Amino acid sequence: MKKIKVLAFAGSLRKDSYNRALINTAKEVSPENMEVEIFDLAGIPLYNQDDELQVPERVKLFRQKISEADAILIATPEYNRSIPGVLKNAIDWASRPSGRNSFNDKAVATIGATGGSIVGTSAAQLHLRQIFSFLNMHPLEGLPLYVSGAEEKIRSGRVVDEETRERIRALVEALGKWAVRLGAGQQG
Ligand SMILES: Cc1cc2nc3c(=O)[nH]c(=O)nc-3n(C[C@H](O)[C@H](O)[C@H](O)COP(=O)(O)O)c2cc1C
């Protein structure tokens, strides 16, 4: 049976990013019938509408990977109660040119991690939902995953806390089922 393809990316370029660790872990714990591919947003230049028709190679690849995926998984830090510019910039590239939005009709789920005890990333994940609505994406709801105290739960680029790993596994599995409900695997 064809595997459900998930494209995962993190809105942080930091070497020891907690959010990248979340998607590394999503890949590790994903069920047998799913395949999680990680895309690094490093190398995506700043969006400029003048360059929209001479698309940079890294952006072309990003768009292609999005188009091939059945679902998208975004791990975002929260910056100033919103999403980081790195993430917004990548989303803007993939949504253009007008009428060729790569994200159109995709299932999507969000996760996020922060250090300390605040419920980090909930505002950022909410801002993403506003973007999803405009891009005609379909967010998975009901399994909020806001990881705080990340310095205790993440080591060497992966989540070591068992409860958090289980929550990530459940979210990835639910995203796969959501993508199937939305029609993934029905053609080809
Ligand atoms: C510019 C900037 C703004 C930030 N604003 C917030 C914020 O509004 N809310 C929050 O919970 N954390 C905030 N933080 C803390 C980040 O969430 C934290 O550094 C997180 O670990 C970054 O994710 P990463 O580990 O994946 O790089 C901010 C950090 C930076 C660098």
The ligand as a Tripos MOL2 file, in Angstrom:
@<TRIPOS>MOLECULE
LIG
   31    33     1     0     0
SMALL
NO_CHARGES

@<TRIPOS>ATOM
      1 C1         13.1250   37.1280   18.4450 C.3       1 LIG1
      2 C2         12.5670   36.1790   19.4710 C.ar      1 LIG1
      3 C3         11.2950   36.3800   19.9670 C.ar      1 LIG1
      4 C4         10.7320   35.4800   20.8880 C.ar      1 LIG1
      5 N1          9.4390   35.6540   21.2930 N.ar      1 LIG1
      6 C5          8.8360   34.6850   22.0470 C.ar      1 LIG1
      7 C6          7.4400   34.7390   22.3230 C.ar      1 LIG1
      8 O1          6.7340   35.6580   21.9290 O.2       1 LIG1
      9 N2          6.8910   33.7140   23.0300 N.ar      1 LIG1
     10 C7          7.6330   32.6480   23.4760 C.ar      1 LIG1
     11 O2          7.0790   31.7220   24.0790 O.2       1 LIG1
     12 N3          8.9640   32.5820   23.2340 N.ar      1 LIG1
     13 C8          9.5790   33.5450   22.5160 C.ar      1 LIG1
     14 N4         10.9090   33.4530   22.1980 N.ar      1 LIG1
     15 C9         11.6570   32.2980   22.7030 C.3       1 LIG1
     16 C10        11.6700   31.1660   21.6560 C.3       1 LIG1
     17 O3         10.4090   30.5830   21.5980 O.3       1 LIG1
     18 C11        12.7280   30.1480   22.0370 C.3       1 LIG1
     19 O4         13.9740   30.7730   21.8620 O.3       1 LIG1
     20 C12        12.6620   28.8670   21.2450 C.3       1 LIG1
     21 O5         13.5290   27.9480   21.8130 O.3       1 LIG1
     22 C13        13.0640   29.0520   19.7970 C.3       1 LIG1
     23 O6         12.8350   27.8730   19.0840 O.3       1 LIG1
     24 P1         14.0200   26.9320   18.5690 P.3       1 LIG1
     25 O7         14.6240   26.2760   19.7870 O.co2     1 LIG1
     26 O8         13.3450   25.9520   17.6790 O.co2     1 LIG1
     27 O9         15.0300   27.7850   17.8600 O.co2     1 LIG1
     28 C14        11.4950   34.3640   21.3300 C.ar      1 LIG1
     29 C15        12.8110   34.1980   20.8400 C.ar      1 LIG1
     30 C16        13.3330   35.0670   19.9270 C.ar      1 LIG1
     31 C17        14.7300   34.8170   19.3610 C.3       1 LIG1
@<TRIPOS>BOND
     1     1     2 1
     2     2     3 ar
     3     2    30 ar
     4     3     4 ar
     5     4     5 ar
     6     4    28 ar
     7     5     6 ar
     8     6     7 ar
     9     6    13 1
    10     7     8 2
    11     7     9 ar
    12     9    10 ar
    13    10    11 2
    14    10    12 ar
    15    12    13 ar
    16    13    14 ar
    17    14    15 1
    18    14    28 ar
    19    15    16 1
    20    16    17 1
    21    16    18 1
    22    18    19 1
    23    18    20 1
    24    20    21 1
    25    20    22 1
    26    22    23 1
    27    23    24 1
    28    24    25 2
    29    24    26 1
    30    24    27 1
    31    28    29 ar
    32    29    30 ar
    33    30    31 1
@<TRIPOS>SUBSTRUCTURE
     1 LIG1         1 GROUP 0 **** ****
